[in-house]
Amino acid sequence: MRAITGGITLRPGEGRQILFGRNRPEVHVCIGEDDPRVSRHQGTLTHWGGRWWLSTSGQLPIRCPEGRLLFCGEEPLPLAAGCTPLFVQGSRGREHLLEVFVTAADRQRPRPRHADVTSPPRVWVLSEQEKLALVVLGRRYLLHEPKPQPLTWKQTAAQLAELQPGAGWTDKRVEHLVNAVRARLARDGVPYLTREEVGEPVGNTLNDHLLRVLVASTTIVPMDLALVEAM
């Protein structure tokens, strides 16, 4: 486990613990030592049953991967092998990062790879029509608006019809194209893109998840707004 101020390595052993928080003299890893929003003892990693478990005793929750919040008093959360980033909200919009690396059964730690070629993100192939429709649907995401939401099918179709008069853009055509992309990504293992996973009421959730995946993977990027402006 490490923070910006330092870290610690501890071999697994039943009952072993790593304490982290603001009070440097009484924790193993200090985080946010100049930020009174961080608790003096924010949380603990405990090894038992062959796994490392995360718990928090801080006043604020710890944000785990995929937005999962862990609150004081909740059951400990098991950590998977590999690197897990943890965030603690601080004062004035600050967020304090903890990185936890849990070794796998072979206990091989990752080696430095300074000169290796950077691995590219997974980018999904889109047809020209699919990309154009998704750029319009998700233009608020590409414009970095706070708390963006997808346009409606009707809004998207209307804007596409203005861009390409006579191209036959309708609500149903936009819906069909976007749903086809979402289904492909779901088959490729991308989570939270089906009604079964999300549950009712669905609302904009499926399109919101789809657009966030496409933007995060650089399948669509802010520069793609030039496709709309050029028409």
ABEGO torsion letter per residue (X at the ends): XBBAAEBBBBBBBBGBBBBBEABAAABABBBGAABAABBABABBBBBBGGBBBBBBABABBBBBBGGBBBBBGBBBBBBBBEBBBBBBBBBGGBBBBBBBBBBBAAGBBBBBBAABBBBBBBBBBBBAAAAAAAAAAAAAAAAGBBGBBBBBAAAAAAAAAAABBGAGBBAAAAAAAAAAAAAAAAAAGBBGABAAAAEOBAEAAAAAAAAAAAAAAGABBAAAAAAAAAX
